[in-house]
Amino acid sequence: MKRSDTLASRKSKSQPPRPKPIFFRLMAYIKPYSFWVLLTIVTSLMAAGVDIGMGKLIEQMVDSSSDKLLFSAGFIGIMALIGVISKYLIKYASTRFSAYALRDLRNAVANHLENLPVSTVEKQQSGDLVSRLTNDTTVLQNFFIHHFANLFYMPVVFVSALTILLLTSWKLILFSLTLLPVGIAVTAILSRPISKYSEQLQEQLGSANAVTQDMIGGISMVKAFNRQDTLFAKYSKVMQQVLSKSLLLEKRRALMSPISILLLSTPLIFMVVIGGYLIEKGELTSGNIIIFLYMFSFVLQPISMIPVLSAQVQEVTGAARRLFDVLDMSVEQDILSFQDVDLNAAPIEFENVTFSYDGQTNVLNGLSFWLQNQQTIALVGSSGCGKSTLFKLLCGFYELSPGGGTIKVLGRPLNEWNLKQLRSQISLVSQDTHLFPGSIAENIGFGNLHATRDDIVRVAKEANAHDFIMQQPEGYETVIGERGSLSGGQKQRIAIARALLKDAPILLLDEPTSALDTHSEAIVQEAIERVMKDRAVLVISHRLTTIDKADCVIFMSDGKIVECNTHEQLIRSNGPYKKLYFKQFVLQDGTASADREGA
């Protein structure tokens, strides 16, 4: 295959194969635990055999002579013990295979989420994705533990009991089950919407999780702006929708409960009336009546369980569909293998790049520039001019459309890179530093999982982070939590240490000091200068302390490069950068007079 064909296949969205039915897709995760599934089925059949066999033994005991009663009772006791063991094994085996199978399904969904393009994940509600991994999988697990065995047990006891009853008195069973077809038809009609209601309920629970996550994650902003009532109102509205969907579902389930009772009670009435008549005529014996009463419950039980099982199957179908919807999302296409990297090539090249998120409004318009080895370029411009989009494209989070120009990293076009290899060449320090739940050492070590403790301490010192880390209660082992209890400057220094540990040749800095006070900025800036040494650096900044260290400043507007030169030259050129500089940077850094003299 030619390289052009390979690249085309990577970019083209091939028609996905038609998905298999939900049941067969679920079975793919259960198949590796076939032994426990088989044990569940076998013990279900054993339990059915025991329950049916007990009826025949009771009949024989009633009709047998008194000297055989003790023997019959002992045999019944042995059968009962086998039944207890069988039902224990049913529960244990079904719990075991369902736990393992759903662990694998959760792992598959979580792994798939990790491999989704950033562009896809950004369109989803994180709370809803979490709900799919928790609520929806719980629905599946409950079904496999409590109802899966009944799919095998119920048909066997039904057919066996019905056969025995037909052989005992076909007249009595025929009259007793007159309303059976009507009940089955009504059940089928009533259970039909349950799958839709269940799926809608899970979606609303996902939305509720998303709102809850916003409330917790943004608690500081919520309180700072006194928006507790607003967020609570939003949560209450979603929970009202959850309540409405829950009531819809429960109304349908509740409606099916009387039907189960009707199916259970009506045949008994027929049996009492007609059975008495047949006894008077001498067509039935006492033993026949006893086995009829015993076996008839095994005919009615499966029938009465039809609404419950039907509802459960519909609910499971809805939950499974939501999980497989995630698995059907297209992951990042990366069929290219790792290749040799030319570290002497130009780190970054943009050639006439045009990009749009929605296919209508361009964020970048014919952008071209080059970043050389050990060079620093600062990107400057108003919000929305396309600066952050450059970073997303460089990291492979979004793809250029055909005809959208070319982006090269280390001399190779982006579409010729293995994405993991591409990202291994780039370190990113963001304005909004994300710290993972865990220790400080683990957060720094995220930059290189093979790093030693000495490596972590070394980069922490280079990032001016070692001193404040040692002041923490447990030093490097201090757990800082999801949002952390550190200041903005301390978080940034951990992020810089993480980037240092990765030791990539290209460094992307996304406004790393914009949210810091003067003292913290000075400390972080000193650390940044160490990180920038001997690297190709692309930095987005609104702070003069970063810009005046750059070899070149690119002023952007509406996705285009308006000016490109050193800070001093741009000040002298009396262009839009100078206007922005005196409007924003000078007021911010208090250096107006000095720079006016330099201009």
C-alpha positions as CSV (number, residue, x, y, z in Angstrom):
1,M,0.0,0.0,0.0
2,K,1.3,3.4,-0.9
3,R,1.9,6.0,1.9
4,S,-0.8,8.3,0.3
5,D,-3.3,5.4,0.4
6,T,-2.4,4.8,4.1
7,L,-2.8,8.5,5.0
8,A,-6.1,8.6,3.1
9,S,-7.4,5.6,4.9
10,R,-6.4,7.2,8.2
11,K,-8.3,10.4,7.4
12,S,-11.3,8.9,5.7
13,K,-14.2,7.9,7.8
14,S,-14.9,4.4,6.6
15,Q,-18.5,3.1,6.8
16,P,-18.7,1.3,10.1
17,P,-20.0,-2.2,10.1
18,R,-23.5,-2.8,11.1
19,P,-23.6,-3.3,14.8
20,K,-24.7,-6.7,16.2
21,P,-27.8,-7.0,18.3
22,I,-27.3,-5.8,21.9
23,F,-27.7,-9.4,23.3
24,F,-24.9,-10.8,21.2
25,R,-22.6,-7.9,22.0
26,L,-23.2,-8.5,25.7
27,M,-22.5,-12.2,25.2
28,A,-19.0,-11.3,23.9
29,Y,-18.1,-10.1,27.4
30,I,-19.6,-13.1,29.1
31,K,-18.0,-15.7,26.9
32,P,-14.6,-15.7,28.6
33,Y,-16.3,-16.8,31.8
34,S,-18.2,-19.7,30.1
35,F,-17.5,-22.1,32.9
36,W,-19.4,-20.0,35.5
37,V,-22.2,-19.3,32.9
38,L,-22.4,-23.0,32.3
39,L,-22.4,-23.7,36.0
40,T,-25.3,-21.2,36.4
41,I,-27.3,-22.9,33.7
42,V,-26.6,-26.4,34.9
43,T,-27.4,-25.7,38.5
44,S,-30.6,-23.8,37.3
45,L,-31.6,-27.0,35.5
46,M,-30.7,-29.1,38.6
47,A,-32.9,-26.8,40.7
48,A,-35.7,-27.2,38.3
49,G,-35.3,-30.9,38.3
50,V,-35.3,-31.0,42.1
51,D,-38.4,-28.8,42.3
52,I,-40.3,-31.0,39.8
53,G,-39.0,-34.3,41.3
54,M,-40.2,-33.2,44.8
55,G,-43.8,-33.0,43.5
56,K,-43.7,-36.6,42.2
57,L,-42.2,-37.8,45.5
58,I,-44.9,-36.0,47.5
59,E,-47.5,-37.6,45.3
60,Q,-46.0,-41.1,45.8
61,M,-45.7,-40.5,49.6
62,V,-49.4,-39.6,49.8
63,D,-50.6,-42.6,47.8
64,S,-48.0,-45.1,49.4
65,S,-48.5,-47.3,52.4
66,S,-47.4,-46.1,55.9
67,D,-44.3,-48.4,56.1
68,K,-42.8,-46.5,53.1
69,L,-43.5,-43.0,54.5
70,L,-40.1,-42.8,56.4
71,F,-38.2,-43.8,53.2
72,S,-40.1,-41.3,51.1
73,A,-39.5,-38.5,53.7
74,G,-35.8,-39.2,53.8
75,F,-35.6,-39.1,50.0
76,I,-37.4,-35.8,50.0
77,G,-34.9,-34.5,52.5
78,I,-32.0,-35.5,50.3
79,M,-33.7,-33.8,47.3
80,A,-34.3,-30.7,49.3
81,L,-30.6,-30.5,50.3
82,I,-29.6,-30.9,46.6
83,G,-32.0,-28.0,45.8
84,V,-30.4,-25.8,48.5
85,I,-26.9,-26.4,47.2
86,S,-28.1,-25.9,43.6
87,K,-29.6,-22.5,44.4
88,Y,-26.5,-21.4,46.3
89,L,-24.4,-22.3,43.3
90,I,-26.8,-20.4,41.0
91,K,-26.3,-17.2,43.0
92,Y,-22.5,-17.6,43.4
93,A,-21.8,-18.5,39.8
94,S,-24.1,-15.8,38.4
95,T,-22.6,-13.2,40.7
96,R,-19.0,-14.3,39.7
97,F,-19.4,-14.3,36.0
98,S,-21.4,-11.0,36.0
99,A,-18.9,-9.3,38.2
100,Y,-16.0,-10.3,35.9
101,A,-17.9,-9.7,32.6
102,L,-19.0,-6.2,33.7
103,R,-15.5,-5.4,35.0
104,D,-14.3,-6.1,31.4
105,L,-17.1,-4.1,29.9
106,R,-16.4,-1.1,32.2
107,N,-12.7,-1.4,31.3
108,A,-13.5,-1.5,27.6
109,V,-15.7,1.6,27.9
110,A,-13.1,3.4,30.0
111,N,-10.3,2.5,27.6
112,H,-12.4,3.5,24.7
113,L,-13.1,6.9,26.3
114,E,-9.3,7.4,26.7
115,N,-8.9,6.8,23.0
116,L,-11.6,9.1,21.8
117,P,-10.6,12.3,20.1
118,V,-10.5,15.3,22.3
119,S,-13.0,16.9,19.9
120,T,-15.5,14.1,20.6
121,V,-15.1,14.2,24.4
122,E,-15.5,18.0,24.5
123,K,-19.0,17.5,23.1
124,Q,-20.1,15.1,25.8
125,Q,-21.2,15.8,29.3
126,S,-18.6,14.3,31.6
127,G,-21.3,13.5,34.3
128,D,-23.3,11.5,31.7
129,L,-20.2,9.5,30.7
130,V,-19.6,8.7,34.4
131,S,-23.3,7.7,34.7
132,R,-22.9,5.2,31.9
133,L,-19.9,3.6,33.7
134,T,-21.8,3.4,37.0
135,N,-25.6,3.5,36.8
136,D,-25.9,1.6,33.5
137,T,-23.5,-1.1,34.4
138,T,-25.3,-1.6,37.8
139,V,-28.5,-2.2,35.9
140,L,-26.8,-5.0,33.9
141,Q,-25.2,-6.5,37.0
142,N,-28.5,-6.7,38.9
143,F,-30.1,-8.4,35.9
144,F,-27.4,-11.1,35.6
145,I,-27.3,-11.7,39.4
146,H,-31.1,-11.8,40.0
147,H,-32.8,-12.7,36.8
148,F,-30.3,-14.5,34.3
149,A,-30.8,-17.9,35.9
150,N,-34.6,-17.6,35.6
151,L,-34.2,-17.5,31.8
152,F,-33.3,-21.2,32.1
153,Y,-35.0,-22.3,35.3
154,M,-38.5,-20.9,34.4
155,P,-38.9,-22.6,31.0
156,V,-37.8,-26.0,32.4
157,V,-40.1,-26.0,35.4
158,F,-42.9,-24.6,33.3
159,V,-42.7,-27.3,30.5
160,S,-42.1,-30.1,33.0
161,A,-44.9,-29.1,35.4
162,L,-47.3,-28.5,32.5
163,T,-46.5,-31.9,31.0
164,I,-47.2,-33.6,34.4
165,L,-50.4,-31.7,34.8
166,L,-51.6,-32.6,31.4
167,L,-50.9,-36.2,32.0
168,T,-52.7,-35.9,35.4
169,S,-55.8,-34.1,34.2
170,W,-55.8,-32.4,30.8
171,K,-59.4,-31.1,31.5
172,L,-58.4,-29.4,34.7
173,I,-55.3,-27.7,33.4
174,L,-57.1,-26.7,30.2
175,F,-59.8,-24.8,32.0
176,S,-57.4,-23.3,34.6
177,L,-55.3,-21.7,31.9
178,T,-58.1,-20.3,29.8
179,L,-57.0,-16.7,30.3
180,L,-53.3,-17.4,29.7
181,P,-53.1,-16.1,26.1
182,V,-54.9,-12.9,27.0
183,G,-52.5,-12.3,29.9
184,I,-49.4,-12.8,27.7
185,A,-50.7,-10.5,25.1
186,V,-51.5,-7.7,27.6
187,T,-48.0,-8.2,29.2
188,A,-46.3,-7.8,25.9
189,I,-48.1,-4.6,25.1
190,L,-47.5,-3.1,28.6
191,S,-43.8,-3.9,28.7
192,R,-43.0,-2.5,25.3
193,P,-42.3,1.1,26.4
194,I,-40.2,0.1,29.4
195,S,-36.9,0.1,27.4
196,K,-37.5,3.6,26.1
197,Y,-38.5,4.9,29.6
198,S,-35.4,3.2,31.2
199,E,-33.1,4.7,28.6
200,Q,-34.6,8.2,29.1
201,L,-34.2,7.8,32.9
202,Q,-30.5,6.8,32.6
203,E,-30.0,9.9,30.3
204,Q,-31.6,12.2,32.9
205,L,-29.5,10.6,35.7
206,G,-26.4,11.3,33.5
207,S,-27.5,15.0,33.3
208,A,-28.0,15.1,37.0
209,N,-24.5,13.7,37.5
210,A,-23.2,16.4,35.2
211,V,-24.9,19.2,37.2
212,T,-23.6,17.7,40.4
213,Q,-20.1,17.6,39.0
214,D,-20.3,21.3,38.0
215,M,-21.6,22.2,41.5
216,I,-18.7,20.4,43.2
217,G,-16.0,21.3,40.7
218,G,-16.9,24.9,40.6
219,I,-17.8,25.4,44.2
220,S,-15.5,28.3,44.6
221,M,-17.0,30.2,41.7
222,V,-20.5,29.3,42.8
223,K,-20.0,30.8,46.2
224,A,-17.9,33.7,45.0
225,F,-20.8,34.8,42.7
226,N,-23.5,33.8,45.2
227,R,-25.0,31.4,42.6
228,Q,-25.9,28.6,45.0
229,D,-29.6,29.2,44.4
230,T,-29.1,29.2,40.6
231,L,-27.2,25.9,40.6
232,F,-29.6,24.3,43.0
233,A,-32.5,25.4,40.8
234,K,-30.8,23.8,37.8
235,Y,-30.2,20.6,39.8
236,S,-33.8,20.6,41.1
237,K,-35.1,21.0,37.6
238,V,-33.0,18.0,36.4
239,M,-34.0,15.9,39.4
240,Q,-37.7,16.8,38.6
241,Q,-37.1,15.3,35.2
242,V,-35.5,12.3,36.8
243,L,-38.5,12.0,39.1
244,S,-40.9,12.2,36.1
245,K,-39.1,9.5,34.2
246,S,-38.9,7.3,37.3
247,L,-42.6,7.7,37.9
248,L,-43.3,6.8,34.3
249,L,-41.2,3.7,34.5
250,E,-42.7,2.7,37.9
251,K,-46.2,3.3,36.8
252,R,-45.7,0.9,34.0
253,R,-44.1,-1.6,36.3
254,A,-46.9,-1.1,38.9
255,L,-49.5,-1.8,36.2
256,M,-47.8,-5.1,35.4
257,S,-48.0,-6.2,39.0
258,P,-51.8,-6.6,39.1
259,I,-51.6,-8.5,35.9
260,S,-49.2,-11.0,37.5
261,I,-51.6,-11.4,40.4
262,L,-54.5,-11.9,38.0
263,L,-52.6,-14.5,36.1
264,L,-51.9,-16.2,39.5
265,S,-55.3,-16.0,41.1
266,T,-57.7,-16.7,38.2
267,P,-56.5,-20.2,37.4
268,L,-56.6,-21.1,41.1
269,I,-60.3,-20.2,41.1
270,F,-60.9,-22.3,38.1
271,M,-58.9,-25.2,39.6
272,V,-60.9,-25.2,42.9
273,V,-64.2,-25.2,41.2
274,I,-63.5,-27.7,38.4
275,G,-61.2,-29.9,40.5
276,G,-63.9,-30.4,43.1
277,Y,-66.3,-31.5,40.4
278,L,-63.8,-34.0,39.0
279,I,-63.1,-35.5,42.4
280,E,-66.9,-36.0,42.9
281,K,-66.9,-37.8,39.6
282,G,-64.0,-40.0,40.7
283,E,-61.6,-38.8,37.9
284,L,-59.0,-37.5,40.4
285,T,-57.4,-39.0,43.5
286,S,-56.1,-37.2,46.6
287,G,-52.5,-37.7,45.3
288,N,-53.5,-36.2,42.0
289,I,-55.0,-33.1,43.7
290,I,-51.9,-32.6,45.8
291,I,-49.4,-32.8,42.9
292,F,-51.8,-30.6,40.9
293,L,-51.7,-27.9,43.6
294,Y,-47.9,-28.3,43.9
295,M,-47.1,-28.4,40.2
296,F,-49.5,-25.7,39.3
297,S,-47.4,-23.1,41.2
298,F,-44.5,-24.0,38.8
299,V,-46.8,-23.3,35.9
300,L,-48.1,-20.0,37.3
301,Q,-44.7,-18.8,38.6
302,P,-43.1,-18.5,35.2
303,I,-46.2,-17.0,33.8
304,S,-46.4,-14.4,36.5
305,M,-42.7,-13.7,36.1
306,I,-43.2,-12.8,32.4
307,P,-44.0,-9.2,33.1
308,V,-41.0,-8.8,35.5
309,L,-38.5,-10.5,33.2
310,S,-39.9,-8.6,30.2
311,A,-39.5,-5.4,32.0
312,Q,-36.0,-6.3,33.1
313,V,-34.9,-7.3,29.6
314,Q,-36.2,-4.1,28.3
315,E,-34.4,-2.1,31.0
316,V,-31.2,-4.0,30.4
317,T,-31.5,-3.3,26.7
318,G,-31.7,0.4,27.3
319,A,-28.7,0.4,29.7
320,A,-26.6,-1.7,27.4
321,R,-27.4,0.4,24.4
322,R,-26.1,3.5,26.2
323,L,-22.8,1.7,26.9
324,F,-22.4,0.4,23.4
325,D,-23.2,3.9,22.1
326,V,-19.9,4.9,23.7
327,L,-18.1,1.9,22.3
328,D,-19.4,2.8,18.8
329,M,-17.9,6.3,18.9
330,S,-14.9,6.6,16.6
331,V,-11.6,6.6,18.3
332,E,-8.5,8.4,17.2
333,Q,-7.2,6.8,14.0
334,D,-3.6,6.0,14.4
335,I,-2.5,3.2,12.1
336,L,1.0,4.6,11.5
337,S,4.0,2.9,13.3
338,F,6.7,4.7,15.2
339,Q,9.4,6.2,13.0
340,D,12.8,7.8,13.5
341,V,12.7,11.4,14.7
342,D,14.9,14.0,13.2
343,L,15.6,16.4,16.1
344,N,17.6,18.7,13.8
345,A,14.6,19.5,11.6
346,A,12.5,22.6,12.2
347,P,10.4,21.9,15.3
348,I,7.2,23.5,14.0
349,E,6.1,24.8,10.6
350,F,2.7,26.2,9.7
351,E,2.1,26.5,6.0
352,N,-1.1,28.3,4.9
353,V,-3.2,26.7,7.6
354,T,-6.9,27.3,7.7
355,F,-9.1,25.6,10.3
356,S,-12.8,25.7,11.4
357,Y,-14.4,23.9,14.3
358,D,-17.9,23.9,12.8
359,G,-17.0,23.9,9.1
360,Q,-18.5,27.4,8.6
361,T,-16.5,30.0,10.6
362,N,-12.7,29.9,10.2
363,V,-10.7,30.2,13.4
364,L,-7.4,30.2,11.4
365,N,-7.1,31.9,8.0
366,G,-4.0,31.0,5.9
367,L,-1.6,31.0,8.8
368,S,2.1,30.5,8.1
369,F,5.1,30.7,10.4
370,W,8.2,28.6,11.4
371,L,9.7,27.9,14.8
372,Q,13.4,27.0,14.7
373,N,15.5,24.9,17.2
374,Q,16.2,26.7,20.5
375,Q,13.9,29.6,19.4
376,T,11.0,31.1,21.4
377,I,8.0,32.5,19.6
378,A,5.3,34.4,21.6
379,L,1.8,34.4,20.3
380,V,-0.1,37.6,21.2
381,G,-3.6,38.8,20.3
382,S,-7.1,39.3,21.7
383,S,-9.2,36.3,22.9
384,G,-10.6,34.2,20.1
385,C,-8.0,35.1,17.6
386,G,-6.9,31.4,17.3
387,K,-3.9,31.1,19.6
388,S,-5.1,28.1,21.7
389,T,-6.4,26.4,18.5
390,L,-2.7,26.3,17.3
391,F,-1.9,24.2,20.4
392,K,-4.9,21.8,19.9
393,L,-3.8,21.2,16.3
394,L,-0.1,20.7,17.2
395,C,-1.1,18.1,19.9
396,G,-3.3,16.2,17.4
397,F,-6.5,17.0,19.3
398,Y,-8.2,18.1,16.1
399,E,-7.4,17.3,12.4
400,L,-7.0,19.7,9.5
401,S,-9.6,19.3,6.8
402,P,-8.3,18.4,3.3
403,G,-7.0,21.6,1.7
404,G,-6.5,23.2,5.0
405,G,-2.8,23.6,4.6
406,T,0.1,21.7,6.3
407,I,1.5,21.6,9.8
408,K,4.9,20.0,10.2
409,V,6.5,18.9,13.5
410,L,10.2,18.1,13.3
411,G,10.0,18.2,9.5
412,R,7.2,15.7,9.2
413,P,3.5,16.6,8.4
414,L,1.1,15.9,11.2
415,N,-0.8,13.2,9.3
416,E,2.4,11.2,9.0
417,W,2.9,11.0,12.7
418,N,1.9,8.3,15.1
419,L,-0.1,10.3,17.5
420,K,1.6,8.9,20.6
421,Q,5.0,9.5,19.2
422,L,4.0,13.0,18.2
423,R,2.8,13.8,21.7
424,S,6.0,12.4,23.2
425,Q,7.9,15.2,21.4
426,I,5.7,17.9,23.1
427,S,5.5,19.2,26.6
428,L,2.4,21.3,27.5
429,V,2.1,23.7,30.4
430,S,-1.4,25.1,30.6
431,Q,-2.9,28.1,32.2
432,D,-5.4,25.9,34.0
433,T,-3.1,23.3,35.7
434,H,-4.8,20.0,36.3
435,L,-3.6,18.0,39.3
436,F,-4.7,14.4,39.6
437,P,-5.8,12.9,42.9
438,G,-2.6,11.5,44.5
439,S,0.7,12.6,45.9
440,I,2.8,15.5,44.7
441,A,5.4,13.0,43.5
442,E,2.8,11.1,41.5
443,N,1.7,14.4,39.8
444,I,5.2,15.3,38.9
445,G,6.0,11.7,37.8
446,F,3.1,11.9,35.4
447,G,5.5,13.4,33.0
448,N,7.6,10.3,32.9
449,L,6.3,7.1,34.5
450,H,9.8,5.6,34.5
451,A,11.4,8.4,36.4
452,T,13.1,7.7,39.8
453,R,12.5,9.7,43.0
454,D,15.9,11.4,42.4
455,D,14.6,12.6,38.9
456,I,11.5,13.9,40.5
457,V,13.4,15.9,43.1
458,R,15.8,17.2,40.5
459,V,13.1,18.7,38.3
460,A,11.2,20.0,41.3
461,K,14.3,22.0,42.3
462,E,14.7,23.3,38.7
463,A,11.1,24.3,38.8
464,N,11.5,26.2,42.1
465,A,9.0,23.7,43.7
466,H,11.3,21.7,46.0
467,D,11.2,24.2,48.9
468,F,7.4,24.5,49.2
469,I,7.0,20.8,48.7
470,M,9.3,20.0,51.6
471,Q,7.1,22.4,53.7
472,Q,4.1,20.2,53.1
473,P,3.0,17.8,55.9
474,E,4.4,14.7,54.1
475,G,6.7,16.3,51.6
476,Y,6.6,14.6,48.2
477,E,4.0,12.1,49.5
478,T,1.5,14.8,50.5
479,V,-1.8,14.0,48.8
480,I,-3.2,17.1,47.1
481,G,-6.5,15.8,45.9
482,E,-8.3,16.5,42.6
483,R,-8.3,20.3,42.8
484,G,-5.5,20.4,45.3
485,S,-5.0,22.8,48.3
486,L,-2.0,24.6,46.7
487,S,-1.8,28.1,45.4
488,G,-1.9,28.9,41.7
489,G,1.9,29.5,41.7
490,Q,2.6,26.2,43.4
491,K,0.4,24.3,41.0
492,Q,2.1,25.9,38.1
493,R,5.5,25.0,39.4
494,I,4.4,21.4,39.7
495,A,3.2,21.6,36.1
496,I,6.6,23.0,35.0
497,A,8.4,20.2,36.9
498,R,6.1,17.7,35.1
499,A,7.1,19.2,31.8
500,L,10.8,19.2,32.7
501,L,10.6,15.5,33.6
502,K,9.0,14.7,30.2
503,D,12.1,16.4,28.6
504,A,10.4,16.9,25.2
505,P,12.2,19.0,22.5
506,I,9.1,21.2,21.9
507,L,7.5,23.2,24.7
508,L,4.0,24.7,24.5
509,L,3.2,27.3,27.2
510,D,-0.4,28.4,27.4
511,E,-0.5,31.7,29.4
512,P,1.4,30.0,32.3
513,T,1.6,33.1,34.5
514,S,-1.6,35.0,33.6
515,A,-3.4,34.1,36.9
516,L,-0.5,34.7,39.3
517,D,0.4,37.6,41.5
518,T,3.7,39.5,41.0
519,H,5.7,37.5,43.5
520,S,4.4,34.1,42.3
521,E,5.0,35.2,38.7
522,A,8.6,36.0,39.3
523,I,9.2,32.6,40.9
524,V,7.3,30.8,38.1
525,Q,9.0,32.9,35.4
526,E,12.4,31.9,36.7
527,A,11.4,28.3,36.5
528,I,9.9,28.8,33.0
529,E,13.2,30.2,31.8
530,R,15.0,27.1,32.9
531,V,12.4,24.9,31.1
532,M,12.8,27.0,27.9
533,K,16.5,26.5,27.7
534,D,17.7,24.4,24.7
535,R,14.1,23.9,23.6
536,A,11.8,25.2,20.8
537,V,9.1,27.1,22.7
538,L,5.8,28.4,21.5
539,V,4.2,30.5,24.2
540,I,0.8,32.2,24.5
541,S,1.0,35.1,26.8
542,H,-0.5,38.4,27.9
543,R,2.4,39.2,30.3
544,L,5.4,41.3,29.2
545,T,7.8,39.3,31.4
546,T,7.3,36.3,29.0
547,I,7.0,38.3,25.7
548,D,10.2,40.3,26.0
549,K,12.2,37.1,26.4
550,A,10.9,35.8,23.0
551,D,13.0,35.7,19.9
552,C,9.9,36.6,17.9
553,V,6.5,38.0,18.7
554,I,3.6,37.1,16.4
555,F,0.6,39.4,16.7
556,M,-2.6,37.6,15.6
557,S,-6.1,38.9,14.7
558,D,-9.0,36.9,13.3
559,G,-6.9,33.9,12.8
560,K,-4.2,35.7,10.7
561,I,-0.7,37.0,11.4
562,V,-0.8,40.8,11.4
563,E,2.8,41.4,12.6
564,C,5.8,39.3,13.3
565,N,9.1,40.6,14.7
566,T,11.0,41.1,18.0
567,H,9.3,43.0,20.7
568,E,11.6,46.0,20.2
569,Q,11.0,46.1,16.5
570,L,7.3,45.8,16.9
571,I,7.3,48.7,19.3
572,R,9.2,50.8,16.9
573,S,6.9,49.9,13.9
574,N,4.0,51.8,15.5
575,G,1.6,49.0,14.4
576,P,-1.3,47.2,16.1
577,Y,1.0,45.4,18.5
578,K,2.3,48.7,19.9
579,K,-1.3,49.9,20.5
580,L,-2.1,46.6,22.3
581,Y,1.1,46.9,24.2
582,F,0.4,50.4,25.6
583,K,-3.2,49.6,26.2
584,Q,-2.7,46.3,28.0
585,F,0.9,45.3,28.7
586,V,2.1,48.7,29.9
587,L,-0.8,49.2,32.3
588,Q,-0.3,45.6,33.5
589,D,3.4,45.8,34.1
590,G,3.9,49.5,34.9
591,T,6.8,50.0,32.4
592,A,5.3,52.7,30.2
593,S,8.0,55.3,30.6
594,A,10.9,53.0,30.0
595,D,9.5,51.5,26.9
596,R,8.4,54.9,25.5
597,E,12.0,56.0,25.8
598,G,13.1,52.8,24.1
599,A,10.6,53.4,21.3
